[in-house]
Amino acid sequence: MNNEEIRKTVSVNIKAVREHLGLTKRQLADKVGVSYKQVNVWESAKAIPSAEKLSELCKLANLPLFALYMKNMVEEFYDE
């Protein structure tokens, strides 16, 4: 996977996690200690969260860190 594919996969998975948790972008931002704009940047695949923020997202969603890098994360972990 190249960098662009990684960013896209992580962004899709962050959005899926947020929606699975029933959170708005602002609520997710508050829970992980970033701005609403930063969540928007992540979900639009412009950047990947820092390792610290990825860890916080995974703890919040009760997921292993590697899950956010999986193309089939939603099917594997949320059975949707």
ZALO-260469 format. One record per residue: x, y, z of N, C-alpha, C, CB in turn; residue in three letters; residue number from 1. Coordinates in pm, whole numbers, plus 50000, padded with zeros to 5 digits. Glycine has a CB too. Example, Ala and Ser with C-alpha at 12.3 -4.5 7.8 and 13.67 -1.06 7.14 Angstrom:
// ZALO-260469
+-------+--------+-------+--------+---------+-------+-------+--------+-------+--------+---------+-------+-----+-----+
| neast | nnorth |   nup | caeast | canorth |  caup | ceast | cnorth |   cup | cbeast | cbnorth |  cbup |   r |   k |
+-------+--------+-------+--------+---------+-------+-------+--------+-------+--------+---------+-------+-----+-----+
| 51319 |  49431 | 50780 |  51230 |   49550 | 50780 | 51320 |  49670 | 50780 |  51131 |   49553 | 50905 | ALA |   1 |
| 51285 |  49775 | 50708 |  51367 |   49894 | 50714 | 51290 |  50003 | 50787 |  51408 |   49940 | 50572 | SER |   2 |
+-------+--------+-------+--------+---------+-------+-------+--------+-------+--------+---------+-------+-----+-----+
This chain:
// ZALO-260469
+-------+--------+-------+--------+---------+-------+-------+--------+-------+--------+---------+-------+-----+-----+
| neast | nnorth |   nup | caeast | canorth |  caup | ceast | cnorth |   cup | cbeast | cbnorth |  cbup |   r |   k |
+-------+--------+-------+--------+---------+-------+-------+--------+-------+--------+---------+-------+-----+-----+
| 50084 |  49883 | 50000 |  50000 |   50000 | 50000 | 50089 |  50124 | 50000 |  49904 |   49999 | 50122 | MET |   1 |
| 50058 |  50221 | 49915 |  50134 |   50345 | 49915 | 50071 |  50443 | 50015 |  50140 |   50407 | 49773 | ASN |   2 |
| 50137 |  50556 | 50035 |  50092 |   50653 | 50136 | 49949 |  50702 | 50111 |  50187 |   50773 | 50138 | ASN |   3 |
| 49916 |  50725 | 49985 |  49782 |   50774 | 49954 | 49676 |  50668 | 49989 |  49772 |   50812 | 49804 | GLU |   4 |
| 49704 |  50543 | 49957 |  49611 |   50435 | 49990 | 49596 |  50420 | 50141 |  49657 |   50304 | 49928 | GLU |   5 |
| 49705 |  50434 | 50213 |  49701 |   50425 | 50359 | 49614 |  50536 | 50416 |  49843 |   50432 | 50419 | ILE |   6 |
| 49637 |  50660 | 50370 |  49557 |   50773 | 50418 | 49409 |  50750 | 50391 |  49603 |   50904 | 50351 | ARG |   7 |
| 49378 |  50702 | 50272 |  49238 |   50680 | 50236 | 49176 |  50570 | 50322 |  49226 |   50643 | 50087 | LYS |   8 |
| 49246 |  50462 | 50342 |  49196 |   50351 | 50424 | 49172 |  50397 | 50567 |  49293 |   50233 | 50422 | THR |   9 |
| 49269 |  50466 | 50624 |  49255 |   50514 | 50762 | 49139 |  50613 | 50771 |  49386 |   50580 | 50810 | VAL |  10 |
| 49125 |  50700 | 50674 |  49017 |   50800 | 50679 | 48880 |  50734 | 50673 |  49031 |   50900 | 50564 | SER |  11 |
| 48863 |  50636 | 50587 |  48736 |   50563 | 50577 | 48706 |  50496 | 50711 |  48739 |   50458 | 50462 | VAL |  12 |
| 48808 |  50438 | 50772 |  48790 |   50366 | 50898 | 48762 |  50460 | 51015 |  48911 |   50282 | 50928 | ASN |  13 |
| 48823 |  50576 | 51016 |  48793 |   50672 | 51122 | 48647 |  50715 | 51114 |  48886 |   50795 | 51112 | ILE |  14 |
| 48602 |  50742 | 50993 |  48461 |   50779 | 50976 | 48369 |  50665 | 51019 |  48433 |   50818 | 50830 | LYS |  15 |
| 48405 |  50542 | 50983 |  48324 |   50426 | 51021 | 48319 |  50411 | 51173 |  48380 |   50298 | 50956 | ALA |  16 |
| 48431 |  50431 | 51239 |  48436 |   50423 | 51386 | 48347 |  50531 | 51445 |  48582 |   50440 | 51437 | VAL |  17 |
| 48361 |  50652 | 51396 |  48281 |   50764 | 51448 | 48133 |  50736 | 51433 |  48318 |   50895 | 51376 | ARG |  18 |
| 48094 |  50691 | 51315 |  47952 |   50663 | 51290 | 47904 |  50544 | 51373 |  47929 |   50636 | 51142 | GLU |  19 |
| 47987 |  50443 | 51387 |  47950 |   50327 | 51470 | 47926 |  50368 | 51615 |  48059 |   50219 | 51464 | HIS |  20 |
| 48006 |  50462 | 51663 |  47991 |   50512 | 51800 | 47878 |  50613 | 51813 |  48121 |   50575 | 51846 | LEU |  21 |
| 47821 |  50655 | 51700 |  47711 |   50750 | 51703 | 47755 |  50891 | 51739 |  47607 |   50705 | 51800 | GLY |  22 |
| 47877 |  50927 | 51699 |  47933 |   51058 | 51734 | 47938 |  51150 | 51613 |  48072 |   51042 | 51792 | LEU |  23 |
| 47923 |  51278 | 51639 |  47949 |   51378 | 51537 | 48100 |  51400 | 51531 |  47873 |   51512 | 51566 | THR |  24 |
| 48143 |  51470 | 51428 |  48287 |   51502 | 51419 | 48330 |  51584 | 51541 |  48318 |   51579 | 51289 | LYS |  25 |
| 48247 |  51675 | 51583 |  48280 |   51759 | 51698 | 48291 |  51676 | 51826 |  48174 |   51869 | 51715 | ARG |  26 |
| 48198 |  51582 | 51844 |  48202 |   51497 | 51963 | 48328 |  51409 | 51965 |  48076 |   51408 | 51970 | GLN |  27 |
| 48361 |  51353 | 51849 |  48483 |   51272 | 51841 | 48606 |  51358 | 51871 |  48497 |   51207 | 51702 | LEU |  28 |
| 48607 |  51477 | 51815 |  48718 |   51569 | 51840 | 48735 |  51597 | 51989 |  48696 |   51701 | 51764 | ALA |  29 |
| 48625 |  51622 | 52057 |  48630 |   51647 | 52201 | 48684 |  51527 | 52278 |  48491 |   51685 | 52253 | ASP |  30 |
| 48644 |  51408 | 52237 |  48685 |   51286 | 52308 | 48833 |  51255 | 52291 |  48603 |   51169 | 52259 | LYS |  31 |
| 48891 |  51291 | 52177 |  49034 |   51263 | 52156 | 49123 |  51386 | 52169 |  49055 |   51202 | 52019 | VAL |  32 |
| 49062 |  51500 | 52201 |  49141 |   51619 | 52231 | 49199 |  51692 | 52111 |  49250 |   51583 | 52320 | GLY |  33 |
| 49121 |  51697 | 52003 |  49163 |   51773 | 51885 | 49047 |  51864 | 51843 |  49206 |   51678 | 51768 | VAL |  34 |
| 49072 |  51946 | 51743 |  48966 |   52033 | 51692 | 48877 |  51956 | 51594 |  49026 |   52157 | 51624 | SER |  35 |
| 48758 |  52009 | 51576 |  48665 |   51954 | 51476 | 48732 |  51954 | 51339 |  48533 |   52036 | 51471 | TYR |  36 |
| 48807 |  52059 | 51309 |  48874 |   52069 | 51180 | 48975 |  51957 | 51160 |  48945 |   52204 | 51168 | LYS |  37 |
| 49040 |  51914 | 51268 |  49138 |   51807 | 51256 | 49070 |  51675 | 51221 |  49218 |   51792 | 51388 | GLN |  38 |
| 48955 |  51647 | 51280 |  48880 |   51527 | 51246 | 48840 |  51533 | 51098 |  48753 |   51511 | 51336 | VAL |  39 |
| 48800 |  51649 | 51052 |  48765 |   51667 | 50912 | 48885 |  51637 | 50821 |  48714 |   51810 | 50887 | ASN |  40 |
| 49004 |  51682 | 50862 |  49127 |   51655 | 50786 | 49151 |  51504 | 50779 |  49249 |   51728 | 50850 | VAL |  41 |
| 49134 |  51435 | 50892 |  49153 |   51290 | 50894 | 49054 |  51220 | 50803 |  49140 |   51237 | 51035 | TRP |  42 |
| 48928 |  51258 | 50814 |  48824 |   51190 | 50737 | 48828 |  51223 | 50588 |  48689 |   51225 | 50792 | GLU |  43 |
| 48895 |  51329 | 50552 |  48908 |   51363 | 50410 | 49040 |  51311 | 50352 |  48899 |   51515 | 50391 | SER |  44 |
| 49113 |  51233 | 50430 |  49237 |   51167 | 50387 | 49350 |  51265 | 50356 |  49211 |   51081 | 50265 | ALA |  45 |
| 49346 |  51383 | 50418 |  49453 |   51480 | 50398 | 49570 |  51454 | 50492 |  49401 |   51621 | 50419 | LYS |  46 |
| 49544 |  51382 | 50601 |  49649 |   51348 | 50699 | 49602 |  51230 | 50782 |  49682 |   51471 | 50790 | ALA |  47 |
| 49698 |  51163 | 50842 |  49670 |   51053 | 50934 | 49697 |  51105 | 51075 |  49758 |   50926 | 50901 | ILE |  48 |
| 49615 |  51066 | 51171 |  49640 |   51109 | 51309 | 49776 |  51064 | 51359 |  49531 |   51057 | 51401 | PRO |  49 |
| 49826 |  51134 | 51458 |  49951 |   51092 | 51522 | 49929 |  50956 | 51588 |  49998 |   51198 | 51627 | SER |  50 |
| 50036 |  50890 | 51623 |  50027 |   50759 | 51690 | 49947 |  50771 | 51819 |  50168 |   50704 | 51720 | ALA |  51 |
| 49966 |  50881 | 51891 |  49892 |   50903 | 52016 | 49742 |  50912 | 51990 |  49941 |   51032 | 52085 | GLU |  52 |
| 49704 |  50987 | 51888 |  49561 |   51003 | 51858 | 49502 |  50876 | 51800 |  49541 |   51120 | 51760 | LYS |  53 |
| 49579 |  50802 | 51719 |  49532 |   50673 | 51670 | 49504 |  50579 | 51787 |  49636 |   50610 | 51574 | LEU |  54 |
| 49593 |  50580 | 51883 |  49576 |   50496 | 52002 | 49450 |  50535 | 52079 |  49699 |   50508 | 52094 | SER |  55 |
| 49427 |  50665 | 52095 |  49307 |   50713 | 52164 | 49180 |  50672 | 52090 |  49312 |   50865 | 52180 | GLU |  56 |
| 49182 |  50683 | 51958 |  49067 |   50642 | 51877 | 49039 |  50493 | 51897 |  49092 |   50672 | 51728 | LEU |  57 |
| 49143 |  50413 | 51897 |  49125 |   50269 | 51912 | 49074 |  50233 | 52052 |  49257 |   50196 | 51886 | CYS |  58 |
| 49123 |  50301 | 52153 |  49073 |   50276 | 52289 | 48925 |  50311 | 52298 |  49154 |   50356 | 52392 | LYS |  59 |
| 48890 |  50423 | 52240 |  48751 |   50470 | 52241 | 48659 |  50368 | 52172 |  48740 |   50607 | 52171 | LEU |  60 |
| 48708 |  50311 | 52063 |  48628 |   50217 | 51984 | 48650 |  50071 | 52022 |  48659 |   50235 | 51837 | ALA |  61 |
| 48739 |  50048 | 52118 |  48771 |   49912 | 52161 | 48821 |  49827 | 52043 |  48648 |   49845 | 52226 | ASN |  62 |
| 48915 |  49884 | 51968 |  48973 |   49818 | 51852 | 49124 |  49807 | 51868 |  48938 |   49893 | 51723 | LEU |  63 |
| 49185 |  49705 | 51810 |  49331 |   49702 | 51806 | 49380 |  49807 | 51706 |  49383 |   49559 | 51767 | PRO |  64 |
| 49498 |  49860 | 51728 |  49552 |   49967 | 51643 | 49555 |  49927 | 51496 |  49692 |   50005 | 51689 | LEU |  65 |
| 49594 |  49804 | 51467 |  49606 |   49764 | 51327 | 49473 |  49772 | 51252 |  49661 |   49622 | 51318 | PHE |  66 |
| 49362 |  49769 | 51323 |  49231 |   49770 | 51259 | 49210 |  49894 | 51172 |  49121 |   49762 | 51364 | ALA |  67 |
| 49262 |  50008 | 51215 |  49242 |   50130 | 51138 | 49315 |  50128 | 51004 |  49287 |   50250 | 51218 | LEU |  68 |
| 49409 |  50035 | 50988 |  49485 |   50024 | 50863 | 49430 |  49915 | 50770 |  49630 |   49995 | 50893 | TYR |  69 |
| 49324 |  49848 | 50812 |  49267 |   49738 | 50734 | 49162 |  49787 | 50636 |  49205 |   49633 | 50828 | MET |  70 |
| 49170 |  49741 | 50513 |  49071 |   49781 | 50413 | 48933 |  49726 | 50445 |  49113 |   49734 | 50275 | LYS |  71 |
| 48925 |  49614 | 50512 |  48795 |   49553 | 50544 | 48761 |  49564 | 50692 |  48795 |   49407 | 50502 | ASN |  72 |
| 48808 |  49670 | 50755 |  48788 |   49687 | 50899 | 48642 |  49684 | 50939 |  48850 |   49817 | 50944 | MET |  73 |
| 48556 |  49749 | 50866 |  48415 |   49756 | 50903 | 48355 |  49615 | 50907 |  48337 |   49845 | 50803 | VAL |  74 |
| 48381 |  49537 | 50805 |  48328 |   49401 | 50799 | 48387 |  49314 | 50910 |  48356 |   49338 | 50663 | GLU |  75 |
| 48517 |  49328 | 50934 |  48585 |   49246 | 51035 | 48540 |  49274 | 51176 |  48732 |   49266 | 51025 | GLU |  76 |
| 48526 |  49402 | 51210 |  48503 |   49439 | 51348 | 48361 |  49485 | 51380 |  48597 |   49545 | 51385 | PHE |  77 |
| 48288 |  49534 | 51281 |  48155 |   49586 | 51308 | 48044 |  49505 | 51241 |  48146 |   49727 | 51263 | TYR |  78 |
| 48083 |  49408 | 51157 |  47987 |   49317 | 51096 | 47869 |  49389 | 51035 |  47938 |   49218 | 51198 | ASP |  79 |
| 47899 |  49492 | 50956 |  47793 |   49569 | 50891 | 47780 |  49530 | 50746 |  47819 |   49719 | 50902 | GLU |  80 |
+-------+--------+-------+--------+---------+-------+-------+--------+-------+--------+---------+-------+-----+-----+
